[in-house]
């Protein structure tokens, strides 16, 4: 998606450890017009899949999922990173290692919100090593639901997650794929 790539080049910042900061427009401060275009693009790519739920992990994927849900006319469900007092004990759960936060979280989804009848699209802001997708895929499997694919805003193509998941038969549609990234330059795959 050329619009997203241009915005990454203009406003993204590369930090040591292969960290790309896009907080000024995508996942902290959100550019509503860009987000709307991202949602429209995701919807166009998955319009034939009869998606009944869009699934993400709190917090950065929620805005992207909501933008896509607006066009797909399906609800957004997000896996919570902590159990609060208003969440039942009847949950699906999975362990997810975070590349950015350098920790492991147990993410949960209440069983009442995900069923075997659902056709699920995973949505997230980044794909690096694929841990978030694997965790969400595990939750979808626990529910007996169908994973129709994954919509990713930015994939770090130089890391293994996307290649491995595709080799496992998972449909991955990334709007911007970074081929290489250094402190001074960023190149997109073509």
N, C-alpha and C positions, 0 to 999 in steps of 0.2 A: 504494500500500500504506500504509494509515493508520498502522500500527505504526511503519514506517520514517519516515514524515513526522513523527510525534510525537517520535520520538527525535532527528531532525535539529533540530527546533525546540528541544528541551530541551537537548541536549548539543553540537550543532554550533556552530562558531564561524566567522564570516565575516571574512576578512582582505582587505586591499587587493589589487586586481588580479583580482577575481572568484574568489578562492580560498575554498573551503569546507572547513574542517578537521573531519573526522569520525573522527579517529584514536583517540578515546577509546572507540569502540564498533564501528567497521566495518573499518578498514584498518591499524591499528597494535596497539591493544588491542582484542581482538575479543570481543563479547558473544555467547557461544555460543547462547543461546536466541533472540536476534534473528537470528543467522545461520541457525539451523535453520528459522525461519519464512520467511526470504528464500529458502532452498533449496527449501522446500516450494512457495512461490508460483511460483518459476521453473519448477519441474517441472510444476505444474498448467497453466501457460501454454503449455508446449511438449510436453506429453505425447503429442500425436498426431503429432509430427514424426519419430518413430523415430530419435532422436539416437544416434549411435554414439560421438561424442567431444565433449567440452566443451573449448573452446580459449580461453585467456586469455594475458596477458603477465605475466611476473613483475613485481612480487610481489603487489600489492594485490588483484588479481583471483582469486588462487589460493584463498583461503578461501571466497569466494562460489561459485566453480566447484565446489569440493569439497562444499559444502553442497547444491548442486543435484544433483551427481552421486550423492550418497547416495540421493536419491529417484528419479533417472532411471536408475540402474543402468548408467551408462556412465562410462568413465574420463576423467580430466582430463588434458589435455595443455597445457603452458604453453610459450610462446615465451620463450627465454632472451635476456637482453640482452647477454650476452657468451659467447664460446666458451671453454670450458675444455678441459683436456687430455683429458678423458674423453668429449668429444663428437666424433663423426666429422666428416670434411670433407664428407660427403654430406648437405647440408642445403638446406632452403628458407629464403630470407631476404627481408626487407623493411625498408625505412627507415621509422622511426616518429618523428614529432616529439612530444615530451611537453609538454603544456600546463603541468603542475605543475613539472616539472624544468627547463623551458626549454632543452631540448637535443634532439638527434637521435640515436637509437640504431638500430643494425642488429640486428633481432631474428631469431632462428633457431629452426627446428624440424628435428630430424633426420628425414630422409625415411622411415626405417623405421617411424615412429610415425604417419604420416598418408598415406592412400592414396585412390585414386579411388573406392573403395567406401564411404568415410566420409560420414556426414551430420553436419555440424558445427554446433554452437551456440556462438557467441562469447559469453563472459561477462566483464563488467568492472565495476569499482566506479563509475566515472564515464564520462559521455559529455559532452564539451565541443565540441571542433572536429571530432571524428571520425577523427583521425589513427590512433589505435590500431586501430579497427575496419577502416579502409582497409588498414593494414598486414597485419592478420590475414586479411582477405578476399583480399589478394594471395597470401598463403601458401596459403590454401585453394585458390585458383585454380591455383597452380603444381602442386599435388598432384592436380588434377583432381577434387577432392572437391566436395561440395555444401554450400553455406551455407544452413542452414534458418532462421537468424535470429540476433538479438543480444539477450541479456538483460542489462540494465543496472540497477544498484542506483539510481544517482542521475544523472539527466540535467539538464544546465543548458540548459533550453529556450530561454533568451534568447540562447544562442550557436548558431552555424549548423550544427553537426555533425549533429544529429538530423534537422533539416529536409532537409538536402542528401542524407543517406543514404536517407531515406524516398523522396525524389524519384527516387533512383537505383534504387528497387525493393527496398531492403533492409528486411526486417521488423525493427523495433526495438520491444522491449517494455521500457519503463523502469518501475521500481517506484515511483519518486518523480521527478516532473518539476518543477524549479524554474522558475517563470515570471519572477521578478525577484528580485534580490539586491542589497542595499546593506549598508553597514557596520552599520546598525541594524535592518534588517528583511529578511525572506525570505518570499516568496509562492509557493505551489504552484499549478500549472495544474490546472484542474478539467475 
